[in-house]
Amino acid sequence: MKSNPPGKTGYFVLEGTNAFAASYYFNYLMFLLQRDHGFTNLDNLVLSAVHGFLYVGTSWFAGRFGQRHGYFTSLRIGFGGMGAAVALGWVLPGAAGQVAALLLWTLALCFTWPMLEALASEREPKDRLPHRVGLYNVVWAATAGLAYFVGGTLFEHLGRASLYWLPLGIHVLQWISLGRLEREHARGASNAIGDTGPNIAHGPRPDPAPPRDARVTRVFRNLAWMGNPFAYMAMNTLIAVVPGIAGRAGLGIEEAGRLMSAWFIVRTLTFAILWGWHGWHYRIGWFLGSFLLLIGGFVAVMTAREVWMLLVAQVAFGWGTGLIYYSSLFYAMDGSDTHGEHGGIHEAFIGLGMGSGPAISALGLWLSGTPTAPAVAVGAALVGGWAWCWTVSRGTRRPESAG
């Protein structure tokens, strides 16, 4: 008898293809805007800020919408809307068309991630949820990193039009696949009705972890939700200015994609490590220490002049972003029965960071006019975020290891 609920493999395929398409489109749109439309670092930062703040409210709404009206209804809106958005950018090549396409794409994207997170984790026994969340993280991080690594090559050799037709083809295939996956999901839900006892299909379970105080669980979830926006402040600031960094270093799009994909790769490896080892669960030292690595790695990447320094800094940055993101999703799903809604909250906090980081950077760059302003402004915000998390965590009882 199968131990996996029906359709899980299909959900992970949707997740991986979504991450690849989204990473290629959004990250290399920054290069296209700089190359074809004369966008500066400030322009890219402002646009990234608008994208992020739009993501906040829409993700929160989409999570609630999917919880009430169905995950697959939400996914159809999301994949259909993302396909329509990139098609719009394809047929309207001017700067205004690109901005309009990005904003429509952002709205649609919000209807996908909360549902994919929910489908990957729902109906999982307590002891197997960490495995599912770990696999989910590894899949999206690996495919997003792959898209960044090969994206420059695709952009240069397939042409700028590949920024549109490649994601469009992926979203069409995703949309078509939803019918079969929805039927499998319905059959799985029907089989689960009335199953209130142990599911012997899962085989013998390990000894359960000691129960945790509800207050401690809630504090860790809140800390992770607090930390993740700061991680995305750093990530989206960096993504917005990579074209400027590449230009300053004399790198082409292909070279920049390969060099600056290092932190994507490290983040994937971090997810793989945290997936196999659970000793970091509910341990505040791992969270706060990784936050410090995030801060140091971000400032170093933004200010480094040598290639070797960029690579070393990205190792720290990749680990910090990896553990903080993993914490946010794991603690959001652990003990939750409304995975779609909690996934929407998780994504809304991501959007808060996606918007505020570039906004702070743009303000600092506009006021000072110095190239280091984004590193200083966001670095200071990250230090403040770390201090806030440390204050909230004080007095929290350190529970037994979950691993």
C-alpha positions in Angstrom: 0.0 0.0 0.0 1.3 3.5 -0.8 2.6 5.6 2.0 2.3 8.8 0.1 -1.1 10.6 -0.3 -2.2 10.7 -4.0 -1.0 13.6 -6.1 1.9 14.7 -4.0 4.5 14.2 -6.7 2.3 16.3 -9.0 2.3 19.1 -6.5 6.0 19.2 -6.2 6.3 19.2 -10.1 4.0 22.3 -10.1 6.1 23.9 -7.4 9.4 23.3 -9.2 8.2 24.6 -12.5 6.5 27.6 -10.9 9.8 28.5 -9.1 11.8 28.1 -12.3 9.4 30.2 -14.4 9.0 32.9 -11.7 12.7 33.2 -11.0 13.6 33.4 -14.7 11.0 36.0 -15.5 11.3 38.3 -12.5 15.1 38.2 -12.0 16.0 38.7 -15.6 13.3 41.3 -16.1 15.6 43.5 -14.0 18.4 43.1 -16.6 16.0 43.7 -19.5 14.7 46.9 -18.0 18.3 48.1 -17.5 19.5 47.1 -20.9 16.5 48.0 -23.1 14.8 50.8 -21.2 17.6 52.5 -19.4 16.4 51.7 -15.8 18.9 52.6 -13.1 19.4 50.9 -9.8 17.0 53.5 -8.3 14.4 52.7 -10.9 14.7 48.9 -10.3 14.5 49.4 -6.6 11.3 51.5 -6.8 9.7 48.9 -9.1 10.7 46.1 -6.8 9.2 48.0 -3.9 5.8 48.3 -5.7 5.9 44.7 -6.6 6.6 43.7 -2.9 3.9 45.8 -1.3 1.4 44.6 -3.9 2.3 41.1 -2.9 1.5 41.7 0.8 -2.3 42.2 0.7 -2.9 40.0 -2.3 -1.1 37.0 -0.7 -3.1 37.4 2.5 -6.3 37.6 0.5 -5.3 34.7 -1.7 -4.6 32.4 1.2 -8.1 33.0 2.7 -9.7 32.7 -0.8 -8.1 29.4 -1.4 -9.0 28.1 2.0 -12.7 28.9 1.4 -13.1 28.3 -2.3 -10.6 25.6 -3.0 -6.9 25.3 -3.6 -7.4 24.3 -7.3 -9.7 27.3 -8.0 -6.9 29.5 -6.7 -4.3 27.8 -8.7 -6.3 28.2 -11.9 -6.5 31.9 -11.3 -2.8 32.0 -10.5 -1.4 30.1 -13.4 -3.9 31.6 -15.8 -3.1 35.1 -14.7 0.7 34.6 -14.8 0.5 33.3 -18.3 -1.7 36.2 -19.4 0.8 38.7 -17.7 3.9 37.4 -19.5 1.9 37.4 -22.7 1.1 41.0 -22.1 4.7 41.8 -21.6 5.5 40.0 -24.9 3.0 42.0 -27.0 3.7 45.3 -25.3 7.5 45.7 -25.4 7.6 49.3 -24.1 8.5 50.2 -20.6 4.9 50.9 -19.6 3.9 47.4 -20.9 6.7 45.8 -18.9 5.6 47.5 -15.7 1.9 46.6 -16.3 2.8 43.0 -17.0 4.9 42.7 -13.8 2.1 44.1 -11.7 -0.5 41.7 -13.2 2.0 38.9 -12.8 2.5 39.8 -9.1 -1.3 39.6 -8.4 -1.6 36.2 -10.1 1.6 34.8 -8.4 0.0 35.4 -5.0 -2.7 32.8 -5.8 -0.1 30.0 -6.4 2.4 29.8 -3.5 0.0 29.6 -0.5 -1.9 26.8 -2.2 1.2 24.8 -3.3 2.5 25.1 0.3 -0.8 23.9 1.6 -1.1 20.9 -0.8 2.4 19.8 0.0 1.7 19.7 3.8 -1.9 18.9 4.3 -3.1 15.5 5.5 0.4 14.7 6.6 0.9 12.9 10.0 2.7 15.0 12.6 5.9 13.0 12.4 6.2 13.3 8.6 5.4 17.0 8.3 9.0 18.1 8.7 9.9 15.8 5.8 7.3 17.3 3.5 8.2 20.9 4.4 11.9 20.0 3.8 11.2 18.5 0.4 9.1 21.5 -0.6 11.9 23.9 0.3 14.6 21.9 -1.5 12.5 21.6 -4.7 11.6 25.3 -5.0 15.1 26.5 -4.0 16.9 24.2 -6.4 14.7 25.1 -9.4 14.8 28.8 -8.6 18.6 28.6 -8.3 18.8 26.7 -11.6 16.8 29.4 -13.3 19.2 32.1 -12.1 22.3 30.0 -13.0 21.2 29.2 -16.5 18.9 32.3 -17.0 21.7 34.5 -18.4 22.5 31.8 -21.0 18.9 31.4 -21.9 18.4 35.2 -22.2 21.5 35.6 -24.4 21.1 32.6 -26.7 17.3 32.2 -26.9 16.8 36.0 -27.1 14.8 38.4 -24.9 11.5 36.9 -26.1 12.4 33.8 -24.1 11.6 35.9 -21.0 8.0 35.6 -22.0 7.4 32.5 -24.1 9.3 30.1 -21.8 7.3 31.0 -18.7 4.1 31.2 -20.8 4.6 27.6 -22.0 5.2 26.4 -18.4 2.1 28.1 -17.1 -0.1 26.6 -19.9 1.1 23.1 -19.0 0.6 23.8 -15.3 -3.0 24.9 -15.9 -3.8 21.8 -18.0 -2.4 19.5 -15.4 -4.7 20.8 -12.7 -7.7 18.7 -13.8 -6.0 15.4 -13.2 -4.4 16.6 -9.9 -7.8 17.8 -8.6 -9.4 14.5 -9.3 -6.6 12.7 -7.4 -6.9 15.1 -4.6 -10.7 14.5 -4.3 -10.1 10.7 -4.2 -7.5 11.2 -1.5 -9.9 13.3 0.6 -12.6 10.7 0.2 -10.3 7.9 1.4 -9.3 10.0 4.4 -12.9 10.5 5.7 -13.5 8.7 8.9 -9.8 7.9 9.4 -9.4 9.3 12.9 -7.0 6.6 14.2 -3.4 5.8 13.4 -2.9 5.3 9.7 -1.2 1.9 9.3 -0.3 2.7 5.8 2.5 4.9 7.1 4.1 2.0 8.9 5.5 2.2 12.4 6.1 5.7 13.6 9.0 6.9 15.6 8.5 7.8 19.2 6.7 11.1 19.3 8.6 14.2 20.3 7.7 15.5 23.8 4.8 17.9 23.7 5.7 21.6 23.7 4.2 24.4 25.5 1.7 26.2 23.3 3.2 29.6 24.2 6.7 28.5 23.1 5.3 27.2 19.8 3.5 30.5 19.2 6.6 32.6 20.1 8.8 30.7 17.6 6.2 31.0 14.9 6.0 34.8 15.5 9.8 35.1 15.5 10.0 33.2 12.2 7.3 35.4 10.7 9.2 38.4 12.0 12.6 37.3 10.6 11.5 36.3 7.2 10.5 39.8 6.0 14.0 41.0 7.0 15.5 38.2 4.9 13.4 39.2 1.9 14.4 42.9 2.5 18.0 41.8 1.9 17.2 39.4 -1.0 15.0 41.7 -3.1 17.4 44.6 -2.6 20.2 42.4 -3.8 18.2 41.1 -6.8 17.2 44.6 -7.9 20.8 46.0 -7.9 22.6 42.9 -9.4 22.4 44.4 -12.9 24.2 47.5 -11.5 26.8 45.3 -9.7 27.4 43.4 -12.9 27.8 46.6 -15.0 30.3 48.0 -12.4 32.3 44.7 -12.5 32.2 44.6 -16.3 30.2 41.3 -16.3 27.7 40.3 -19.0 24.3 38.9 -18.2 25.5 35.3 -18.6 28.5 35.8 -16.3 26.5 37.7 -13.7 23.9 34.9 -13.6 26.4 32.3 -12.9 28.4 34.3 -10.3 25.4 35.6 -8.4 23.7 32.3 -8.3 26.1 31.1 -5.6 23.8 32.1 -2.7 20.9 30.4 -4.4 22.9 27.2 -4.5 24.0 27.6 -0.8 20.4 28.2 0.2 19.4 24.9 -1.5 22.1 23.0 0.3 21.0 24.7 3.6 17.5 23.4 3.0 18.8 19.9 2.3 20.8 19.9 5.6 17.9 21.3 7.6 15.6 18.8 5.9 17.7 15.8 7.1 18.5 17.2 10.6 15.8 18.4 12.9 17.9 19.5 15.8 17.4 23.2 14.9 13.7 23.0 15.6 12.6 25.3 18.4 16.2 26.3 19.2 16.6 30.1 19.4 20.4 30.0 19.0 20.2 28.6 15.5 17.7 31.3 14.4 19.5 34.3 15.9 22.9 33.0 14.7 21.7 32.6 11.2 20.2 36.0 11.3 23.6 37.4 12.0 25.1 35.5 9.1 22.4 37.0 6.9 23.3 40.5 8.0 27.1 40.0 7.5 26.6 38.2 4.2 24.3 40.9 2.8 26.6 43.8 3.6 29.6 42.0 2.3 27.9 41.0 -1.0 26.7 44.6 -1.5 30.1 46.1 -0.9 32.6 43.5 -2.2 34.9 44.4 -5.1 36.6 41.0 -5.5 35.1 37.9 -7.0 36.4 35.7 -4.1 34.8 38.0 -1.6 31.5 37.9 -3.4 31.6 34.1 -3.3 32.5 33.8 0.4 29.9 36.4 1.4 27.2 34.5 -0.6 27.9 31.4 1.5 26.9 33.3 4.7 24.0 35.0 3.0 22.7 31.7 1.5 22.8 29.9 4.9 21.1 32.8 6.7 18.3 33.2 4.2 17.8 29.4 4.1 17.3 28.8 7.8 15.2 31.9 8.3 12.9 31.0 5.4 12.7 27.3 6.5 11.8 28.4 10.0 9.0 30.6 8.8 7.3 28.0 6.7 7.9 25.1 9.2 6.5 27.0 12.2 3.6 28.3 10.1 2.6 24.8 9.2 3.5 22.9 12.4 0.3 22.5 14.4 -1.9 24.3 11.8 -5.1 22.9 10.3 -5.7 25.8 8.0 -2.7 25.4 5.8 -4.0 27.6 2.9 -4.7 30.5 5.2 -1.4 30.2 7.1 0.4 29.9 3.8 -1.1 33.2 2.8 0.1 34.8 6.0 3.6 33.4 5.4 3.6 34.8 1.9 2.2 38.2 3.1 5.2 38.5 5.5 7.5 37.7 2.6 5.8 40.5 0.6 6.4 42.9 3.4 10.1 42.3 3.1 10.1 42.3 -0.7 8.6 45.8 -0.6 10.3 47.4 2.4 13.9 46.4 1.5 13.9 48.0 -2.0 11.9 51.0 -0.6 14.4 51.7 2.1 17.2 51.2 -0.4 15.6 53.5 -2.9 15.1 56.2 -0.3 18.6 56.0 0.9 20.0 56.1 -2.6 17.8 59.0 -3.6 18.7 61.1 -0.5 22.4 60.4 -0.5 23.2 59.5 -4.1 26.0 57.2 -3.0 26.2 53.6 -4.4 26.7 52.2 -0.9 23.4 53.7 0.4 21.3 50.5 -0.1 23.9 48.4 1.9 23.9 50.9 4.7 20.2 51.5 4.9 19.1 47.9 4.7 22.0 46.7 6.8 20.8 49.1 9.6 17.3 47.8 9.3 18.5 44.2 9.5 20.4 45.0 12.7 17.3 46.5 14.1 15.3 43.4 13.1 17.8 41.1 14.8 17.6 43.2 18.0 13.8 43.0 17.9 13.8 39.2 17.5 16.4 38.9 20.3 14.2 41.0 22.6 11.1 38.9 21.8 13.0 35.7 22.4 14.3 36.5 25.9 12.9 34.4 28.6 11.6 31.7 26.2 12.1 28.3 27.7 14.5 26.2 25.6 12.5 23.0 24.8 14.0 19.6 24.0 15.3 18.9 20.5 12.8 17.9 18.0 15.3 15.9 16.1 
